[in-house]
C-alpha cells in the first residue's frame, strides 16, 4: 500500500512538472504573411533569454528553424542569436524564413526579436517561445509588422545582431554572433570571402624600405640549419600546440615573399653583372 502511494505521489509530481513546462510555452497564431520584417517578441528593458521554434508552410519551402535569442540590458555583447537547427524542403527553393535579428539601443530601452519573411503569401507561419528563463524574459508579439521604435520609451533602435539563414543546411552571419565574441567550429568553415583587419605598420611593405635589414643568404642558411624553419615564422611545433593566427601568418608569409623578391632581384643583378663581365672577356679575347 505504501509503495502504491509513493508511485501515485511521484506520478503527480511528474504530471505537475509536465503541466508547468507546457504552460510556460508561449505560442503564436498561425498566419499567412507577405514579404517583410515581423516582430515576434519584445523585452521592455531588462533580461531575456529563451528558445524560439519557428515554422512556415509555403509550398516548396516548408522551413523550420530553432534558435536561442538573448538580450541583457541593452549592451551589444549581451545580444546573441544561436541557431540550433535550420531546415527546409528542396535544393532550388530556399526557406521563406530568411533573417533573424535583435533590435535594441541603450540600457533599459528594450529590444525586439524580428524575423524576415522572404516570400509573399507564406502560409502557416507559426512559432513558440520556450525555456524563457530570465526574470522578465521575452514577451510574445504575434507577427506584428516590424518597427525600430523600442517598447520601453520610444527610443529609435538599431540592429544589434542579425543572422542570414539563406544557405543550404547552414547559417550565414551578417553581423557577428556578438560584438566582441568569437565563432568556434569543430568542423569546416566555408566562406566566399574572409576579411582580416590589419593594424597600421603591420603589412610588410616595410621590407622594401631602404633601411630594412635583409639577411644575407649565408645568414639565412645558418638560421634554417639551426631552427628548421624560416625566420619570423612559427615552427611546426608552435602551430601544432597553439594553432595559427590566419591573418598574422598571412602577413608573415607576405613578408617572406617580399624578401624572396629582393633576393631574386639581387641574384638577377649578380647574374647580369657576370654576363656583362663574360662578354667583356670574350671581346678582349677577340
C-alpha positions as protocol buffer text, in pm:
chain_id: "A"
residue {
  index: 1
  type: UNK
  ca { x: 0 y: 0 z: 0 }
}
residue {
  index: 2
  type: UNK
  ca { x: 283 y: 236 z: 89 }
}
residue {
  index: 3
  type: UNK
  ca { x: 458 y: 154 z: -240 }
}
residue {
  index: 4
  type: UNK
  ca { x: 141 y: 233 z: -435 }
}
residue {
  index: 5
  type: UNK
  ca { x: 110 y: 567 z: -256 }
}
residue {
  index: 6
  type: UNK
  ca { x: 469 y: 654 z: -345 }
}
residue {
  index: 7
  type: UNK
  ca { x: 406 y: 574 z: -713 }
}
residue {
  index: 8
  type: UNK
  ca { x: 95 y: 793 z: -704 }
}
residue {
  index: 9
  type: UNK
  ca { x: 290 y: 1074 z: -534 }
}
residue {
  index: 10
  type: UNK
  ca { x: 575 y: 1069 z: -787 }
}
residue {
  index: 11
  type: UNK
  ca { x: 325 y: 1039 z: -1071 }
}
residue {
  index: 12
  type: UNK
  ca { x: 151 y: 1354 z: -956 }
}
residue {
  index: 13
  type: UNK
  ca { x: 486 y: 1535 z: -935 }
}
residue {
  index: 14
  type: UNK
  ca { x: 571 y: 1426 z: -1289 }
}
residue {
  index: 15
  type: UNK
  ca { x: 233 y: 1537 z: -1423 }
}
residue {
  index: 16
  type: UNK
  ca { x: 267 y: 1870 z: -1244 }
}
residue {
  index: 17
  type: UNK
  ca { x: 613 y: 1920 z: -1394 }
}
residue {
  index: 18
  type: UNK
  ca { x: 489 y: 1840 z: -1742 }
}
residue {
  index: 19
  type: UNK
  ca { x: 192 y: 2071 z: -1696 }
}
residue {
  index: 20
  type: UNK
  ca { x: 419 y: 2351 z: -1574 }
}
residue {
  index: 21
  type: UNK
  ca { x: 657 y: 2302 z: -1866 }
}
residue {
  index: 22
  type: UNK
  ca { x: 367 y: 2304 z: -2111 }
}
residue {
  index: 23
  type: UNK
  ca { x: 212 y: 2615 z: -1960 }
}
residue {
  index: 24
  type: UNK
  ca { x: 543 y: 2802 z: -1991 }
}
residue {
  index: 25
  type: UNK
  ca { x: 533 y: 2776 z: -2372 }
}
residue {
  index: 26
  type: UNK
  ca { x: 405 y: 3088 z: -2549 }
}
residue {
  index: 27
  type: UNK
  ca { x: 251 y: 3009 z: -2887 }
}
residue {
  index: 28
  type: UNK
  ca { x: 158 y: 3241 z: -3173 }
}
residue {
  index: 29
  type: UNK
  ca { x: -137 y: 3202 z: -3404 }
}
residue {
  index: 30
  type: UNK
  ca { x: -71 y: 3051 z: -3747 }
}
residue {
  index: 31
  type: UNK
  ca { x: -82 y: 3325 z: -4011 }
}
residue {
  index: 32
  type: UNK
  ca { x: -31 y: 3383 z: -4381 }
}
residue {
  index: 33
  type: UNK
  ca { x: 227 y: 3660 z: -4425 }
}
residue {
  index: 34
  type: UNK
  ca { x: 377 y: 3863 z: -4707 }
}
residue {
  index: 35
  type: UNK
  ca { x: 740 y: 3961 z: -4760 }
}
residue {
  index: 36
  type: UNK
  ca { x: 881 y: 4179 z: -4484 }
}
residue {
  index: 37
  type: UNK
  ca { x: 1008 y: 4206 z: -4128 }
}
residue {
  index: 38
  type: UNK
  ca { x: 788 y: 4091 z: -3840 }
}
residue {
  index: 39
  type: UNK
  ca { x: 831 y: 4126 z: -3465 }
}
residue {
  index: 40
  type: UNK
  ca { x: 779 y: 3803 z: -3273 }
}
residue {
  index: 41
  type: UNK
  ca { x: 896 y: 3900 z: -2922 }
}
residue {
  index: 42
  type: UNK
  ca { x: 984 y: 4203 z: -2712 }
}
residue {
  index: 43
  type: UNK
  ca { x: 1160 y: 4285 z: -2386 }
}
residue {
  index: 44
  type: UNK
  ca { x: 1093 y: 4614 z: -2212 }
}
residue {
  index: 45
  type: UNK
  ca { x: 1446 y: 4685 z: -2097 }
}
residue {
  index: 46
  type: UNK
  ca { x: 1560 y: 4410 z: -1870 }
}
residue {
  index: 47
  type: UNK
  ca { x: 1679 y: 4050 z: -1917 }
}
residue {
  index: 48
  type: UNK
  ca { x: 1564 y: 3799 z: -2177 }
}
residue {
  index: 49
  type: UNK
  ca { x: 1686 y: 3454 z: -2278 }
}
residue {
  index: 50
  type: UNK
  ca { x: 1464 y: 3197 z: -2448 }
}
residue {
  index: 51
  type: UNK
  ca { x: 1432 y: 2935 z: -2719 }
}
residue {
  index: 52
  type: UNK
  ca { x: 1230 y: 3010 z: -3034 }
}
residue {
  index: 53
  type: UNK
  ca { x: 1088 y: 2744 z: -3268 }
}
residue {
  index: 54
  type: UNK
  ca { x: 952 y: 2887 z: -3594 }
}
residue {
  index: 55
  type: UNK
  ca { x: 791 y: 2722 z: -3896 }
}
residue {
  index: 56
  type: UNK
  ca { x: 630 y: 2822 z: -4225 }
}
residue {
  index: 57
  type: UNK
  ca { x: 429 y: 2614 z: -4473 }
}
residue {
  index: 58
  type: UNK
  ca { x: 474 y: 2785 z: -4809 }
}
residue {
  index: 59
  type: UNK
  ca { x: 461 y: 2530 z: -5092 }
}
residue {
  index: 60
  type: UNK
  ca { x: 811 y: 2425 z: -5193 }
}
residue {
  index: 61
  type: UNK
  ca { x: 969 y: 2576 z: -4883 }
}
residue {
  index: 62
  type: UNK
  ca { x: 831 y: 2431 z: -4557 }
}
residue {
  index: 63
  type: UNK
  ca { x: 1117 y: 2562 z: -4345 }
}
residue {
  index: 64
  type: UNK
  ca { x: 1166 y: 2535 z: -3971 }
}
residue {
  index: 65
  type: UNK
  ca { x: 1429 y: 2694 z: -3751 }
}
residue {
  index: 66
  type: UNK
  ca { x: 1510 y: 2661 z: -3381 }
}
residue {
  index: 67
  type: UNK
  ca { x: 1723 y: 2926 z: -3212 }
}
residue {
  index: 68
  type: UNK
  ca { x: 1803 y: 3096 z: -2883 }
}
residue {
  index: 69
  type: UNK
  ca { x: 1782 y: 3475 z: -2851 }
}
residue {
  index: 70
  type: UNK
  ca { x: 1937 y: 3663 z: -2559 }
}
residue {
  index: 71
  type: UNK
  ca { x: 1937 y: 4027 z: -2452 }
}
residue {
  index: 72
  type: UNK
  ca { x: 2054 y: 4179 z: -2125 }
}
residue {
  index: 73
  type: UNK
  ca { x: 2006 y: 4549 z: -2056 }
}
residue {
  index: 74
  type: UNK
  ca { x: 2095 y: 4682 z: -2398 }
}
residue {
  index: 75
  type: UNK
  ca { x: 2466 y: 4605 z: -2435 }
}
residue {
  index: 76
  type: UNK
  ca { x: 2591 y: 4468 z: -2767 }
}
residue {
  index: 77
  type: UNK
  ca { x: 2785 y: 4185 z: -2608 }
}
residue {
  index: 78
  type: UNK
  ca { x: 2463 y: 4054 z: -2449 }
}
residue {
  index: 79
  type: UNK
  ca { x: 2270 y: 4029 z: -2776 }
}
residue {
  index: 80
  type: UNK
  ca { x: 2316 y: 3677 z: -2903 }
}
residue {
  index: 81
  type: UNK
  ca { x: 2138 y: 3456 z: -3155 }
}
residue {
  index: 82
  type: UNK
  ca { x: 2236 y: 3089 z: -3151 }
}
residue {
  index: 83
  type: UNK
  ca { x: 2077 y: 2878 z: -3425 }
}
residue {
  index: 84
  type: UNK
  ca { x: 2026 y: 2514 z: -3327 }
}
residue {
  index: 85
  type: UNK
  ca { x: 1866 y: 2384 z: -3648 }
}
residue {
  index: 86
  type: UNK
  ca { x: 1769 y: 2527 z: -3987 }
}
residue {
  index: 87
  type: UNK
  ca { x: 1592 y: 2302 z: -4237 }
}
residue {
  index: 88
  type: UNK
  ca { x: 1369 y: 2340 z: -4543 }
}
residue {
  index: 89
  type: UNK
  ca { x: 1235 y: 2143 z: -4837 }
}
residue {
  index: 90
  type: UNK
  ca { x: 1423 y: 2113 z: -5166 }
}
residue {
  index: 91
  type: UNK
  ca { x: 1752 y: 2235 z: -5308 }
}
residue {
  index: 92
  type: UNK
  ca { x: 1638 y: 2504 z: -5550 }
}
residue {
  index: 93
  type: UNK
  ca { x: 1389 y: 2668 z: -5313 }
}
residue {
  index: 94
  type: UNK
  ca { x: 1525 y: 2836 z: -5004 }
}
residue {
  index: 95
  type: UNK
  ca { x: 1325 y: 2859 z: -4685 }
}
residue {
  index: 96
  type: UNK
  ca { x: 1086 y: 3153 z: -4654 }
}
residue {
  index: 97
  type: UNK
  ca { x: 1237 y: 3227 z: -4312 }
}
residue {
  index: 98
  type: UNK
  ca { x: 1532 y: 3440 z: -4422 }
}
residue {
  index: 99
  type: UNK
  ca { x: 1674 y: 3663 z: -4146 }
}
residue {
  index: 100
  type: UNK
  ca { x: 1663 y: 3675 z: -3767 }
}
residue {
  index: 101
  type: UNK
  ca { x: 1770 y: 3989 z: -3583 }
}
residue {
  index: 102
  type: UNK
  ca { x: 1764 y: 4160 z: -3245 }
}
residue {
  index: 103
  type: UNK
  ca { x: 1690 y: 4534 z: -3245 }
}
residue {
  index: 104
  type: UNK
  ca { x: 1791 y: 4738 z: -2938 }
}
residue {
  index: 105
  type: UNK
  ca { x: 1950 y: 5064 z: -2826 }
}
residue {
  index: 106
  type: UNK
  ca { x: 2079 y: 5158 z: -2482 }
}
residue {
  index: 107
  type: UNK
  ca { x: 2032 y: 5025 z: -2131 }
}
residue {
  index: 108
  type: UNK
  ca { x: 1663 y: 4987 z: -2033 }
}
residue {
  index: 109
  type: UNK
  ca { x: 1538 y: 5084 z: -2382 }
}
residue {
  index: 110
  type: UNK
  ca { x: 1410 y: 4736 z: -2457 }
}
residue {
  index: 111
  type: UNK
  ca { x: 1458 y: 4504 z: -2752 }
}
residue {
  index: 112
  type: UNK
  ca { x: 1276 y: 4311 z: -3025 }
}
residue {
  index: 113
  type: UNK
  ca { x: 1330 y: 3972 z: -3185 }
}
residue {
  index: 114
  type: UNK
  ca { x: 1234 y: 4005 z: -3551 }
}
residue {
  index: 115
  type: UNK
  ca { x: 1214 y: 3766 z: -3847 }
}
residue {
  index: 116
  type: UNK
  ca { x: 1218 y: 3845 z: -4219 }
}
residue {
  index: 117
  type: UNK
  ca { x: 971 y: 3651 z: -4438 }
}
residue {
  index: 118
  type: UNK
  ca { x: 1125 y: 3620 z: -4784 }
}
residue {
  index: 119
  type: UNK
  ca { x: 818 y: 3531 z: -4992 }
}
residue {
  index: 120
  type: UNK
  ca { x: 466 y: 3666 z: -5038 }
}
residue {
  index: 121
  type: UNK
  ca { x: 164 y: 3461 z: -4927 }
}
residue {
  index: 122
  type: UNK
  ca { x: 372 y: 3247 z: -4693 }
}
residue {
  index: 123
  type: UNK
  ca { x: 117 y: 3031 z: -4515 }
}
residue {
  index: 124
  type: UNK
  ca { x: 110 y: 2861 z: -4175 }
}
residue {
  index: 125
  type: UNK
  ca { x: 367 y: 3092 z: -4015 }
}
residue {
  index: 126
  type: UNK
  ca { x: 380 y: 2985 z: -3651 }
}
residue {
  index: 127
  type: UNK
  ca { x: 624 y: 3000 z: -3361 }
}
residue {
  index: 128
  type: UNK
  ca { x: 665 y: 2903 z: -2998 }
}
residue {
  index: 129
  type: UNK
  ca { x: 874 y: 3055 z: -2720 }
}
residue {
  index: 130
  type: UNK
  ca { x: 1003 y: 2818 z: -2452 }
}
residue {
  index: 131
  type: UNK
  ca { x: 1280 y: 2800 z: -2191 }
}
residue {
  index: 132
  type: UNK
  ca { x: 1205 y: 3165 z: -2115 }
}
residue {
  index: 133
  type: UNK
  ca { x: 1418 y: 3155 z: -1803 }
}
residue {
  index: 134
  type: UNK
  ca { x: 1503 y: 3517 z: -1722 }
}
residue {
  index: 135
  type: UNK
  ca { x: 1308 y: 3718 z: -1466 }
}
residue {
  index: 136
  type: UNK
  ca { x: 1134 y: 3941 z: -1721 }
}
residue {
  index: 137
  type: UNK
  ca { x: 1208 y: 3745 z: -2038 }
}
residue {
  index: 138
  type: UNK
  ca { x: 1070 y: 3772 z: -2388 }
}
residue {
  index: 139
  type: UNK
  ca { x: 702 y: 3855 z: -2433 }
}
residue {
  index: 140
  type: UNK
  ca { x: 533 y: 3709 z: -2740 }
}
residue {
  index: 141
  type: UNK
  ca { x: 436 y: 3952 z: -3016 }
}
residue {
  index: 142
  type: UNK
  ca { x: 205 y: 3782 z: -3265 }
}
residue {
  index: 143
  type: UNK
  ca { x: 365 y: 3855 z: -3605 }
}
residue {
  index: 144
  type: UNK
  ca { x: 332 y: 4233 z: -3592 }
}
residue {
  index: 145
  type: UNK
  ca { x: 493 y: 4430 z: -3878 }
}
residue {
  index: 146
  type: UNK
  ca { x: 837 y: 4529 z: -3751 }
}
residue {
  index: 147
  type: UNK
  ca { x: 921 y: 4868 z: -3605 }
}
residue {
  index: 148
  type: UNK
  ca { x: 1252 y: 5014 z: -3488 }
}
residue {
  index: 149
  type: UNK
  ca { x: 1082 y: 5217 z: -3213 }
}
residue {
  index: 150
  type: UNK
  ca { x: 1165 y: 5034 z: -2893 }
}
residue {
  index: 151
  type: UNK
  ca { x: 895 y: 4923 z: -2647 }
}
residue {
  index: 152
  type: UNK
  ca { x: 1029 y: 5078 z: -2327 }
}
residue {
  index: 153
  type: UNK
  ca { x: 1046 y: 5452 z: -2401 }
}
residue {
  index: 154
  type: UNK
  ca { x: 1003 y: 5503 z: -2775 }
}
residue {
  index: 155
  type: UNK
  ca { x: 1375 y: 5527 z: -2846 }
}
residue {
  index: 156
  type: UNK
  ca { x: 1477 y: 5453 z: -3204 }
}
residue {
  index: 157
  type: UNK
  ca { x: 1667 y: 5124 z: -3206 }
}
residue {
  index: 158
  type: UNK
  ca { x: 1930 y: 4968 z: -3430 }
}
residue {
  index: 159
  type: UNK
  ca { x: 2020 y: 4616 z: -3536 }
}
residue {
  index: 160
  type: UNK
  ca { x: 2247 y: 4464 z: -3270 }
}
residue {
  index: 161
  type: UNK
  ca { x: 2288 y: 4122 z: -3429 }
}
residue {
  index: 162
  type: UNK
  ca { x: 2148 y: 3960 z: -3743 }
}
residue {
  index: 163
  type: UNK
  ca { x: 2171 y: 3613 z: -3894 }
}
residue {
  index: 164
  type: UNK
  ca { x: 2103 y: 3512 z: -4254 }
}
residue {
  index: 165
  type: UNK
  ca { x: 1957 y: 3161 z: -4284 }
}
residue {
  index: 166
  type: UNK
  ca { x: 1960 y: 3151 z: -4664 }
}
residue {
  index: 167
  type: UNK
  ca { x: 2227 y: 2888 z: -4718 }
}
residue {
  index: 168
  type: UNK
  ca { x: 2197 y: 2512 z: -4770 }
}
residue {
  index: 169
  type: UNK
  ca { x: 2164 y: 2348 z: -4428 }
}
residue {
  index: 170
  type: UNK
  ca { x: 2375 y: 2620 z: -4273 }
}
residue {
  index: 171
  type: UNK
  ca { x: 2391 y: 2970 z: -4135 }
}
residue {
  index: 172
  type: UNK
  ca { x: 2542 y: 3291 z: -4267 }
}
residue {
  index: 173
  type: UNK
  ca { x: 2643 y: 3555 z: -4014 }
}
residue {
  index: 174
  type: UNK
  ca { x: 2594 y: 3912 z: -4133 }
}
residue {
  index: 175
  type: UNK
  ca { x: 2679 y: 4097 z: -3815 }
}
residue {
  index: 176
  type: UNK
  ca { x: 2871 y: 3859 z: -3593 }
}
residue {
  index: 177
  type: UNK
  ca { x: 2742 y: 3645 z: -3311 }
}
residue {
  index: 178
  type: UNK
  ca { x: 2804 y: 3934 z: -3075 }
}
residue {
  index: 179
  type: UNK
  ca { x: 3011 y: 4247 z: -3096 }
}
residue {
  index: 180
  type: UNK
  ca { x: 3318 y: 4122 z: -2911 }
}
residue {
  index: 181
  type: UNK
  ca { x: 3265 y: 3750 z: -2946 }
}
residue {
  index: 182
  type: UNK
  ca { x: 3416 y: 3454 z: -3124 }
}
residue {
  index: 183
  type: UNK
  ca { x: 3287 y: 3184 z: -3354 }
}
residue {
  index: 184
  type: UNK
  ca { x: 3403 y: 2836 z: -3260 }
}
residue {
  index: 185
  type: UNK
  ca { x: 3361 y: 2545 z: -3501 }
}
residue {
  index: 186
  type: UNK
  ca { x: 3464 y: 2185 z: -3455 }
}
residue {
  index: 187
  type: UNK
  ca { x: 3412 y: 2121 z: -3827 }
}
residue {
  index: 188
  type: UNK
  ca { x: 3488 y: 2305 z: -4150 }
}
residue {
  index: 189
  type: UNK
  ca { x: 3414 y: 2671 z: -4212 }
}
residue {
  index: 190
  type: UNK
  ca { x: 3334 y: 2777 z: -4568 }
}
residue {
  index: 191
  type: UNK
  ca { x: 3320 y: 3135 z: -4694 }
}
residue {
  index: 192
  type: UNK
  ca { x: 3336 y: 3316 z: -5026 }
}
residue {
  index: 193
  type: UNK
  ca { x: 3548 y: 3590 z: -4874 }
}
residue {
  index: 194
  type: UNK
  ca { x: 3732 y: 3642 z: -4546 }
}
residue {
  index: 195
  type: UNK
  ca { x: 3837 y: 3992 z: -4443 }
}
residue {
  index: 196
  type: UNK
  ca { x: 4108 y: 4022 z: -4178 }
}
residue {
  index: 197
  type: UNK
  ca { x: 4182 y: 4367 z: -4038 }
}
residue {
  index: 198
  type: UNK
  ca { x: 4543 y: 4487 z: -4008 }
}
residue {
  index: 199
  type: UNK
  ca { x: 4685 y: 4748 z: -3775 }
}
residue {
  index: 200
  type: UNK
  ca { x: 4894 y: 5035 z: -3920 }
}
residue {
  index: 201
  type: UNK
  ca { x: 5252 y: 4928 z: -3990 }
}
residue {
  index: 202
  type: UNK
  ca { x: 5182 y: 4555 z: -3976 }
}
residue {
  index: 203
  type: UNK
  ca { x: 5164 y: 4499 z: -4352 }
}
residue {
  index: 204
  type: UNK
  ca { x: 5518 y: 4406 z: -4460 }
}
residue {
  index: 205
  type: UNK
  ca { x: 5580 y: 4665 z: -4730 }
}
residue {
  index: 206
  type: UNK
  ca { x: 5846 y: 4775 z: -4480 }
}
residue {
  index: 207
  type: UNK
  ca { x: 6060 y: 4504 z: -4644 }
}
residue {
  index: 208
  type: UNK
  ca { x: 6110 y: 4739 z: -4939 }
}
residue {
  index: 209
  type: UNK
  ca { x: 6227 y: 5029 z: -4721 }
}
residue {
  index: 210
  type: UNK
  ca { x: 6590 y: 5132 z: -4774 }
}
residue {
  index: 211
  type: UNK
  ca { x: 6681 y: 5072 z: -4410 }
}
residue {
  index: 212
  type: UNK
  ca { x: 6534 y: 4717 z: -4397 }
}
residue {
  index: 213
  type: UNK
  ca { x: 6799 y: 4470 z: -4282 }
}
residue {
  index: 214
  type: UNK
  ca { x: 6768 y: 4172 z: -4514 }
}
residue {
  index: 215
  type: UNK
  ca { x: 6964 y: 3867 z: -4402 }
}
residue {
  index: 216
  type: UNK
  ca { x: 7240 y: 3757 z: -4632 }
}
residue {
  index: 217
  type: UNK
  ca { x: 7192 y: 3419 z: -4797 }
}
residue {
  index: 218
  type: UNK
  ca { x: 7466 y: 3275 z: -4575 }
}
residue {
  index: 219
  type: UNK
  ca { x: 7297 y: 3402 z: -4257 }
}
residue {
  index: 220
  type: UNK
  ca { x: 6961 y: 3271 z: -4379 }
}
residue {
  index: 221
  type: UNK
  ca { x: 7111 y: 2929 z: -4446 }
}
residue {
  index: 222
  type: UNK
  ca { x: 7264 y: 2924 z: -4097 }
}
residue {
  index: 223
  type: UNK
  ca { x: 6928 y: 3010 z: -3938 }
}
residue {
  index: 224
  type: UNK
  ca { x: 6741 y: 2740 z: -4131 }
}
residue {
  index: 225
  type: UNK
  ca { x: 7005 y: 2480 z: -4041 }
}
residue {
  index: 226
  type: UNK
  ca { x: 6979 y: 2569 z: -3672 }
}
residue {
  index: 227
  type: UNK
  ca { x: 6599 y: 2610 z: -3645 }
}
residue {
  index: 228
  type: UNK
  ca { x: 6442 y: 2411 z: -3934 }
}
residue {
  index: 229
  type: UNK
  ca { x: 6206 y: 2695 z: -4021 }
}
residue {
  index: 230
  type: UNK
  ca { x: 6222 y: 3045 z: -4169 }
}
residue {
  index: 231
  type: UNK
  ca { x: 6296 y: 3349 z: -3951 }
}
residue {
  index: 232
  type: UNK
  ca { x: 5987 y: 3520 z: -3806 }
}
residue {
  index: 233
  type: UNK
  ca { x: 5770 y: 3219 z: -3898 }
}
residue {
  index: 234
  type: UNK
  ca { x: 5633 y: 2995 z: -3619 }
}
residue {
  index: 235
  type: UNK
  ca { x: 5770 y: 2643 z: -3608 }
}
residue {
  index: 236
  type: UNK
  ca { x: 5558 y: 2336 z: -3677 }
}
residue {
  index: 237
  type: UNK
  ca { x: 5560 y: 2258 z: -3305 }
}
residue {
  index: 238
  type: UNK
  ca { x: 5429 y: 2606 z: -3217 }
}
residue {
  index: 239
  type: UNK
  ca { x: 5142 y: 2581 z: -3466 }
}
residue {
  index: 240
  type: UNK
  ca { x: 5054 y: 2226 z: -3362 }
}
residue {
  index: 241
  type: UNK
  ca { x: 5047 y: 2334 z: -2997 }
}
residue {
  index: 242
  type: UNK
  ca { x: 4886 y: 2678 z: -3018 }
}
residue {
  index: 243
  type: UNK
  ca { x: 4717 y: 2684 z: -3358 }
}
residue {
  index: 244
  type: UNK
  ca { x: 4777 y: 2965 z: -3605 }
}
residue {
  index: 245
  type: UNK
  ca { x: 4661 y: 3322 z: -3639 }
}
residue {
  index: 246
  type: UNK
  ca { x: 4544 y: 3316 z: -4001 }
}
residue {
  index: 247
  type: UNK
  ca { x: 4571 y: 3691 z: -4054 }
}
residue {
  index: 248
  type: UNK
  ca { x: 4906 y: 3718 z: -3875 }
}
residue {
  index: 249
  type: UNK
  ca { x: 5054 y: 3421 z: -4058 }
}
residue {
  index: 250
  type: UNK
  ca { x: 4940 y: 3560 z: -4394 }
}
residue {
  index: 251
  type: UNK
  ca { x: 5130 y: 3881 z: -4320 }
}
residue {
  index: 252
  type: UNK
  ca { x: 5441 y: 3684 z: -4221 }
}
residue {
  index: 253
  type: UNK
  ca { x: 5418 y: 3481 z: -4542 }
}
residue {
  index: 254
  type: UNK
  ca { x: 5385 y: 3806 z: -4738 }
}
residue {
  index: 255
  type: UNK
  ca { x: 5699 y: 3928 z: -4562 }
}
residue {
  index: 256
  type: UNK
  ca { x: 5883 y: 3616 z: -4682 }
}
residue {
  index: 257
  type: UNK
  ca { x: 5752 y: 3663 z: -5037 }
}
residue {
  index: 258
  type: UNK
  ca { x: 5875 y: 4022 z: -5042 }
}
residue {
  index: 259
  type: UNK
  ca { x: 6213 y: 3915 z: -4901 }
}
residue {
  index: 260
  type: UNK
  ca { x: 6232 y: 3644 z: -5166 }
}
residue {
  index: 261
  type: UNK
  ca { x: 6160 y: 3909 z: -5429 }
}
residue {
  index: 262
  type: UNK
  ca { x: 6457 y: 4111 z: -5304 }
}
residue {
  index: 263
  type: UNK
  ca { x: 6679 y: 3800 z: -5316 }
}
residue {
  index: 264
  type: UNK
  ca { x: 6568 y: 3734 z: -5675 }
}
residue {
  index: 265
  type: UNK
  ca { x: 6633 y: 4096 z: -5777 }
}
residue {
  index: 266
  type: UNK
  ca { x: 6977 y: 4081 z: -5616 }
}
residue {
  index: 267
  type: UNK
  ca { x: 7052 y: 3749 z: -5786 }
}
residue {
  index: 268
  type: UNK
  ca { x: 6941 y: 3891 z: -6119 }
}
residue {
  index: 269
  type: UNK
  ca { x: 7177 y: 4186 z: -6075 }
}
residue {
  index: 270
  type: UNK
  ca { x: 7464 y: 3948 z: -5994 }
}
residue {
  index: 271
  type: UNK
  ca { x: 7389 y: 3731 z: -6298 }
}
residue {
  index: 272
  type: UNK
  ca { x: 7364 y: 4037 z: -6523 }
}
residue {
  index: 273
  type: UNK
  ca { x: 7698 y: 4160 z: -6390 }
}
residue {
  index: 274
  type: UNK
  ca { x: 7856 y: 3820 z: -6456 }
}
residue {
  index: 275
  type: UNK
  ca { x: 7713 y: 3812 z: -6808 }
}
residue {
  index: 276
  type: UNK
  ca { x: 7850 y: 4160 z: -6878 }
}
residue {
  index: 277
  type: UNK
  ca { x: 8191 y: 4059 z: -6743 }
}
residue {
  index: 278
  type: UNK
  ca { x: 8188 y: 3742 z: -6954 }
}
residue {
  index: 279
  type: UNK
  ca { x: 8101 y: 3941 z: -7266 }
}
residue {
  index: 280
  type: UNK
  ca { x: 8383 y: 4182 z: -7187 }
}
residue {
  index: 281
  type: UNK
  ca { x: 8630 y: 3896 z: -7154 }
}
residue {
  index: 282
  type: UNK
  ca { x: 8516 y: 3749 z: -7483 }
}
residue {
  index: 283
  type: UNK
  ca { x: 8556 y: 4087 z: -7652 }
}
residue {
  index: 284
  type: UNK
  ca { x: 8910 y: 4120 z: -7516 }
}
residue {
  index: 285
  type: UNK
  ca { x: 8992 y: 3771 z: -7643 }
}
residue {
  index: 286
  type: UNK
  ca { x: 8879 y: 3858 z: -7990 }
}
